[in-house]
Structures are given as structure tokens and as C-alpha cells.
Amino acid sequence: MSSNIKISPSILSADFSKLGEEIILLDKAGADYIHVDVMDGHFVPNITIGPEIIKKLRPVTKKVFDVHLMIKPVDKYIQSFAEAGADIITFHPEATPNTEETIKLIKKFDKKVGISLKPKSDINLVEKYLDKIDLILVMSVEPGFAGQKFMPEVLTKLKKLKEIVKNKKLDIDLEIDGGINFENSKIAVEAGANVLVSGSTIFKQNNGDLKKNIGLLRSS
């Protein structure tokens, strides 16, 4: 695996009773981003955290806050997440009536823009916006819960996206999230991913040795 692979640990798998400390440990362990899963119990069947918690966590690290909004409607909350300290704001095209307007809104707050595709979401939901965004997040599980099994069928989509991005000579991160472990991380990178989101593997493998697990994901 290439050394330019970025690791974005998902704090969904962290100990929420000491979230600030967990993020400091991830920072010291060499995480590139901190992945924050925001769920509303409506767009996805779970509820996690909102902008106030991100605001409280922001001072503990200078790492990029990679915020994945699994909420609908999405536009009315973008300002709150931007002001709370998100660096990358990723949304689902199914959560907005106008993808282009949502992209503009995120850019208005000088944030990087990500679009996420669920396992069954088609590439055409993102294709015409490629020159306007910074990241595509390919979900390799159905969004909503941590600890699900990786769905290898999404790798075809990832390969197609990589090809399109390369042909258009665009500078877009291709991120994958869902059941990423030491085995499938390799095939995800081969398919085109350069940002790996992982929760359970980073926090639970090797007795929770964060540095070791981040290093293994980056180089396995």
C-alpha cells in the first residue's frame, strides 16, 4: 500500500465517556483525519452526535475533522457544522433537493465538499459535480451502524470512479467506509481508495493499539 494513504478513524467506535481523550490518542497515533459520523434517526436508523459536541471536541486536535452527515434535510444544518469546526462536510445526494446548491452552501463556509454514495447509490448521482467537489465517500456497508460486514460489490463502483477522476485529471479523494479491516483495506486501495475510514479495527484489534492498527491499515 502506498504511503499517501490517509487513515480516518471513525469515533463511532470510540469510548464516548472520554471522547476528547480518545481523539488526542488518535492524533498522537498518527491518524490523518478524525471521521465523525452524524446520524439523525431519520435518514439512517440511528442517532449519534450533533454540532455542539463537535464544537467541544474541536480544541483538542488540529487534525482534519472529516464530518459525514447522514441527515435529511441537510442544508439547514450545514452552517452549524461548519461553525462547529468541520473541515470536510460530506452529504448524501438523496438528502437534498438540489445537490449543486448544497455544494455551494458548504463552499460558502470555506469547507471542503464530500458526496457520499450508499452501496446501492448510482455513480450518476455524483458524476456531473466532480469538478466542484473534493471527496467522494463510497459506503461499503449500509449507513447507520458501526461494526457491519464489508460489501465487496462496491469495489466495482470505486474502480469506475477512480477511472473517471483519473481521465478528467481531477484532484479528488476517494474515501471508503464500512467494515474496513487489515484484509480488505488492501483491495479497497487497489480499487482506487486513498482514504480509509475504520472504526472497530482501529479501536479493537491488537488490544486497542491505535498506532499499530493505523500503521497496519496504511501499509498492509
Helices and strands as residue ranges (DSSP letters): E 6-9, G 11-13, G 16-18, H 19-28, E 33-39, H 51-57, G 58-60, E 64-70, H 75-84, E 88-91, G 93-95, H 99-108, E 112-117, H 124-127, G 130-132, E 135-139, G 152-154, H 155-167, E 173-177, H 184-191, E 195-198, H 200-204, G 205-208, H 210-219
